[in-house]
Amino acid sequence: MPRQIKELERQIRALSGEEKVELLRVLVDELDAPADPDVERAWLETSQRRYRELVEGQVEGIPGPRVFQRLRDRLGG
């Protein structure tokens, strides 16, 4: 771990509980910042296309329990 990160971690650990909570709020807000409009548009177009394909019978849906079982099998859970 780079020295700067270790120093930053040391400083964060020295904060009070309230200060840590505030820091977390600020960081989460930054991560939740508005996404790139082009990315949002691309996701919307993709989801609309996939929904149409499902409704029109071009693709077959997979039941949720089967999807989750496959994930558990892959992840060893």
Backbone hydrogen bonds, N-H to C=O, Kabsch-Sander energy under -0.5 kcal/mol:
donor,donor_aa,acceptor,acceptor_aa,energy
6,K,2,P,-1.9
7,E,3,R,-2.3
8,L,4,Q,-2.3
9,E,5,I,-2.8
10,R,6,K,-2.2
11,Q,7,E,-2.3
12,I,8,L,-2.4
13,R,9,E,-2.5
14,A,10,R,-1.1
15,L,12,I,-1.5
20,K,16,S,-2.3
21,V,17,G,-2.2
22,E,18,E,-2.3
23,L,19,E,-2.5
24,L,20,K,-2.7
25,R,21,V,-2.5
26,V,22,E,-2.3
27,L,23,L,-2.5
28,V,24,L,-2.9
29,D,25,R,-2.5
30,E,26,V,-2.0
31,L,27,L,-2.2
32,D,28,V,-2.2
33,A,30,E,-1.3
39,V,36,D,-0.6
40,E,36,D,-2.3
41,R,37,P,-2.5
42,A,38,D,-2.2
43,W,39,V,-2.5
44,L,40,E,-2.3
45,E,41,R,-2.7
46,T,42,A,-2.4
47,S,43,W,-2.8
48,Q,44,L,-2.5
49,R,45,E,-2.4
50,R,46,T,-2.6
51,Y,47,S,-2.2
52,R,48,Q,-2.3
53,E,49,R,-2.4
54,L,50,R,-1.9
55,V,51,Y,-2.8
56,E,52,R,-2.8
57,G,54,L,-1.1
58,Q,53,E,-2.0
59,V,53,E,-1.3
66,R,63,P,-0.7
67,V,63,P,-1.9
68,F,64,G,-2.6
69,Q,65,P,-2.0
70,R,66,R,-2.4
71,L,67,V,-2.1
72,R,68,F,-2.5
73,D,69,Q,-2.7
74,R,70,R,-2.5
75,L,71,L,-2.6
76,G,72,R,-0.8
77,G,72,R,-2.6
